Amino acid sequence: MPQAIRRTHVLTACAVLTILVMLLTGCGTNFGTTEDGQKRYRWKMTVTTGSTSTWYLAATKFAEDLEKETDGRITLKVFGSERLSAGEATAGVEQLMDGAKDFSYNSPIIYAGVDPRFGAVTAPFRFDTVEDGQAALAGPGGDVYRKYLAERGVELLGFGESGMRQLTNTRRPIETPEDLAGLKFRIPGFGLYTDFYRSLGANPTTMPFGEVFSALQQGAIDGQENPIDVIHSANLQEVQPYLTLWNYSYDPLILGMNKDLFESLSDSDKELVARLAADANEFQISQNREREEKLLAELKDKGMEVNELTDEQKEAFRTSLAPRFEEYRTIWGPEMAQVFIPEGL
């Protein structure tokens, strides 16, 4: 076997072994007890984005607060870019559900890869602003998510906020549904998104987010869609000249904890985790909203041509979705549909 090939095989084997070691070290690993009988923990958390994103910053705050308030009894290591699942976000959610890791920040879109009901809040052109979406989750919508997450082994520790999802591409400004025709977009593996883009003549495809930059750079795809924070933190302005602000999908973040681990905690530790998680979510949302205008200005300064759709332009896209809403009311079930895509929408 040639030396270069042997070297590649060795590196691949090492990478696989590293991931296995991370996973086999255990969910909620207990490292003994303190003198007063409290359990010590060493936990792991992943986020999909890199270290400059508000997701990562909030996860780091959560980790620092846990360690500070417990004098080091509880520590949390944060991994960016879905490192514990080799960049595969859906696999990362499954790890959380199965107990191979302890916490994660993930979009409901990623959870929808396991159960399509979780995608309801991100229905395209359902909410015009982040405030509208957050209000839906503050009431019955959040209760439904908590119930369904518990069924999948996840304790909901509240919602962060990735923001409104926008569109980038290499070809042209997007102003009408016809402008999407013939373009190949990377989208999350989410059924309604796939149906939406296909209905407008676009060619949607899925791939791990970590591969998107190189795919855009090489021309394998024409564009992608994500909130501003994700677009900026991934440096997509380097390979995407056009940015369309159309607020087509509200994308919150689920701060999830493995439910078996949560239930195993003492009452005082449960209260601590819930309180600090709420603080982290509040911090993440405020940072995301405060930074968006600044990040957008930076994207423009770096050469992106930005166009913002009017309400009338967005309505043309919303109208095209009406038949799909009827279909997905059945897929998502009455509890989700009643909150997120009610009759007559």
C-alpha positions in Angstrom: 0.0 0.0 0.0 1.5 3.4 -0.9 2.7 5.5 2.1 0.2 8.4 1.4 -2.7 6.0 1.4 -1.5 4.3 4.6 -1.2 7.8 6.2 -4.7 8.7 5.2 -6.0 5.4 6.7 -4.2 6.1 9.9 -5.6 9.6 10.2 -9.1 8.4 9.5 -8.8 5.7 12.1 -7.5 8.3 14.6 -10.4 10.6 13.9 -12.9 7.8 14.4 -11.2 6.7 17.6 -11.3 10.3 19.0 -15.0 10.5 18.5 -15.6 7.1 20.1 -13.5 8.1 23.1 -15.5 11.3 23.5 -18.8 9.3 23.4 -17.7 6.4 25.5 -16.5 8.7 28.3 -20.2 8.8 29.2 -23.2 11.0 29.5 -23.3 13.0 32.7 -20.1 11.4 34.0 -20.0 11.5 37.8 -16.6 12.1 39.3 -17.3 11.2 42.9 -18.8 13.5 45.5 -17.8 16.5 47.6 -17.2 16.4 51.3 -20.9 17.3 51.9 -22.1 14.5 49.6 -22.9 16.4 46.4 -22.2 14.7 43.2 -19.5 16.1 40.9 -20.2 16.1 37.1 -18.2 16.5 33.9 -20.6 17.3 31.1 -20.4 17.9 27.4 -22.4 20.3 25.1 -22.4 20.8 21.4 -23.5 23.7 19.1 -23.8 23.5 15.3 -22.0 26.8 14.7 -18.4 27.9 15.3 -16.8 29.8 18.2 -17.7 33.3 17.0 -21.5 32.7 17.0 -23.9 33.7 19.7 -24.8 30.1 20.1 -21.3 29.3 21.2 -20.9 32.4 23.3 -24.1 31.6 25.2 -23.1 27.9 25.7 -19.7 29.2 27.1 -21.5 31.5 29.5 -23.7 28.5 30.6 -20.5 26.5 31.2 -18.8 29.3 33.1 -21.8 30.0 35.3 -22.2 26.3 36.2 -18.5 26.0 37.2 -18.6 29.2 39.2 -21.8 28.6 41.1 -20.7 25.1 42.1 -17.0 26.0 42.8 -16.0 23.5 40.1 -18.2 20.7 41.2 -19.9 20.8 37.8 -18.0 21.5 34.6 -19.2 21.7 31.1 -17.1 21.4 28.0 -18.5 23.1 24.9 -17.8 21.7 21.4 -18.5 23.9 18.3 -19.3 22.8 14.8 -21.0 19.5 16.0 -17.5 18.0 16.7 -18.9 15.1 18.7 -20.9 13.9 15.6 -18.4 14.6 12.9 -20.3 17.7 11.8 -23.6 15.8 11.4 -26.2 17.9 13.3 -29.0 15.3 13.2 -26.7 12.6 14.5 -25.8 15.1 17.2 -29.4 15.4 18.3 -29.7 11.6 18.3 -26.7 11.5 20.6 -28.5 13.8 23.0 -31.6 11.7 22.9 -29.6 8.5 23.5 -27.4 9.9 26.3 -24.1 9.9 24.4 -23.8 13.6 25.3 -25.5 15.9 27.8 -26.6 19.2 26.3 -26.9 20.9 22.9 -28.2 24.0 21.2 -30.0 22.9 18.0 -32.6 24.3 15.7 -36.0 22.6 15.6 -35.1 22.0 11.9 -32.5 19.5 13.0 -34.9 17.8 15.4 -37.3 17.5 12.4 -34.8 15.2 10.8 -35.7 12.7 13.6 -39.4 13.7 13.9 -41.0 16.0 11.4 -43.4 17.5 14.0 -40.5 19.5 15.5 -40.3 21.6 12.3 -43.7 23.3 12.9 -42.5 26.6 14.3 -40.2 27.1 11.3 -43.0 27.0 8.8 -42.0 29.4 5.9 -43.7 32.8 6.0 -45.6 32.0 9.1 -44.0 34.7 11.3 -42.9 38.1 10.2 -40.6 38.9 13.1 -38.6 37.1 15.8 -40.9 38.7 18.4 -43.9 37.0 16.7 -42.2 33.6 16.8 -41.0 33.9 20.3 -44.5 34.8 21.5 -45.9 31.6 19.9 -43.3 29.6 21.9 -44.0 31.4 25.2 -47.4 29.9 25.4 -49.1 26.7 24.3 -46.5 26.2 21.5 -43.7 25.8 24.0 -45.8 23.4 26.0 -46.2 21.2 23.0 -42.5 21.2 22.2 -41.7 20.3 25.9 -44.1 17.3 25.7 -42.7 16.0 22.3 -39.1 16.5 23.4 -39.7 14.6 26.6 -41.1 11.7 24.5 -37.7 11.6 22.7 -35.6 11.7 25.8 -34.8 15.5 25.9 -35.5 17.9 28.7 -36.4 21.4 27.3 -34.4 24.1 29.1 -35.9 26.9 27.1 -35.4 28.5 23.7 -32.6 30.6 22.3 -32.9 32.3 18.9 -31.0 31.9 15.7 -33.3 34.5 14.1 -35.1 34.9 10.8 -33.6 32.8 8.0 -32.3 34.6 4.9 -31.1 33.6 1.5 -27.7 33.9 -0.2 -26.6 33.0 -3.7 -24.0 33.5 -6.4 -26.3 34.3 -9.3 -28.6 37.2 -8.9 -30.8 39.1 -6.4 -33.9 37.2 -5.5 -37.1 39.3 -5.6 -39.8 37.1 -7.1 -40.6 33.3 -6.9 -39.5 33.1 -10.5 -35.9 34.2 -9.5 -35.4 30.9 -7.7 -35.9 28.8 -10.8 -33.0 26.7 -11.8 -30.8 27.5 -8.8 -29.3 24.8 -6.5 -29.7 25.6 -2.8 -28.3 23.8 0.2 -31.1 23.5 2.7 -31.6 21.5 5.9 -33.2 18.1 5.6 -36.6 19.4 6.3 -39.6 18.2 4.2 -41.5 21.5 3.9 -38.4 23.4 2.9 -37.7 20.8 0.2 -41.3 21.0 -1.1 -41.2 24.8 -1.0 -38.1 25.2 -3.1 -39.0 22.5 -5.6 -42.5 24.1 -6.1 -40.7 27.2 -7.3 -38.4 25.4 -9.7 -35.3 25.5 -7.5 -33.1 22.4 -6.9 -32.8 21.9 -3.1 -30.1 19.6 -1.7 -28.9 18.7 1.7 -25.4 18.4 3.1 -23.6 18.9 6.5 -23.3 22.6 7.2 -19.5 22.2 7.5 -19.3 21.3 3.8 -21.3 24.3 2.6 -18.5 26.8 2.3 -16.4 24.6 0.0 -19.4 23.5 -2.0 -20.2 27.2 -2.7 -16.6 28.0 -3.4 -16.4 25.1 -6.0 -19.8 25.9 -7.6 -21.4 22.7 -6.6 -24.3 24.7 -5.2 -25.5 28.2 -6.0 -26.7 29.3 -2.6 -28.0 28.5 0.9 -30.3 29.9 3.6 -29.5 30.7 7.2 -29.9 33.5 9.8 -27.4 36.4 9.6 -25.4 35.2 12.6 -24.7 31.9 10.9 -24.0 33.5 7.5 -21.5 35.8 9.1 -19.8 33.3 11.4 -19.3 30.9 8.5 -17.7 33.7 6.3 -20.2 33.0 3.5 -19.8 36.6 2.3 -16.5 35.4 0.8 -18.3 33.1 -1.6 -21.8 34.6 -1.8 -22.3 38.0 -3.5 -26.1 38.2 -3.1 -28.1 38.3 0.2 -31.9 38.4 0.2 -33.6 39.6 3.4 -37.0 37.9 3.2 -37.5 36.7 6.9 -39.0 33.6 5.4 -38.6 31.3 8.5 -38.4 31.9 12.2 -35.6 29.7 13.6 -35.4 29.4 17.4 -32.9 27.3 19.3 -33.7 24.4 21.6 -31.5 24.3 24.6 -31.9 20.6 25.3 -30.5 18.3 28.1 -30.6 14.5 28.1 -33.8 13.8 30.1 -32.5 10.8 32.0 -29.5 12.9 33.2 -31.8 15.7 34.2 -34.1 13.4 36.2 -31.1 11.9 38.0 -30.1 15.2 39.5 -30.9 16.4 42.9 -33.7 18.9 43.2 -31.2 21.7 43.9 -29.1 20.8 40.8 -32.2 20.7 38.7 -33.1 24.2 39.9 -29.5 25.4 39.2 -29.4 24.0 35.7 -32.8 25.4 34.8 -32.0 28.8 36.2 -28.6 29.1 34.5 -30.0 27.8 31.2 -32.6 30.5 31.3 -29.9 33.1 31.8 -27.9 31.6 28.9 -31.0 31.8 26.6 -31.7 35.4 27.6 -28.1 36.3 26.9 -28.0 34.5 23.6 -31.2 36.1 22.3 -30.1 39.6 23.4 -26.7 39.1 21.8 -28.2 37.8 18.6 -30.6 40.7 18.2 -28.0 43.3 19.2 -25.4 41.9 16.8 -27.6 41.4 13.7 -27.5 45.0 12.5 -23.8 45.2 13.1 -23.1 41.9 11.3 -25.3 42.9 8.4 -23.4 46.1 8.0 -20.1 44.1 8.0 -21.5 41.8 5.3 -22.3 44.8 3.1 -18.9 46.3 3.8 -17.3 43.1 2.6 -19.1 43.3 -0.7 -22.4 41.5 -0.4 -25.3 43.1 -2.4 -28.3 43.1 0.0 -31.9 43.4 -1.1 -34.9 43.4 1.3 -38.3 42.2 0.1 -41.4 44.2 0.6 -44.5 42.8 2.2 -46.1 42.5 -1.2 -43.1 40.6 -2.6 -43.2 38.2 0.4 -46.9 37.6 -0.1 -46.2 36.1 -3.5 -44.0 33.5 -1.9 -46.5 32.9 0.9 -49.3 32.3 -1.5 -47.4 29.6 -3.2 -47.2 27.7 0.1 -51.0 27.4 0.8 -51.3 23.8 -0.6 -48.3 22.7 1.4 -49.7 24.1 4.7 -52.8 21.9 4.2 -50.5 18.8 3.8 -48.3 19.6 6.7 -51.1 20.2 9.2 -51.6 16.4 8.9 -47.9 15.6 9.1 -47.4 17.8 12.2 -50.6 16.8 14.0 -53.4 18.8 15.6 -51.4 20.1 18.6 -48.7 21.7 16.5 -50.9 22.8 13.7 -53.3 24.6 16.0 -50.5 26.9 17.2 -48.2 27.2 14.2 -50.4 26.8 11.1 -54.0 27.4 12.1 -56.9 27.0 9.7 -57.3 29.9 7.3 -53.7 30.9 7.3 
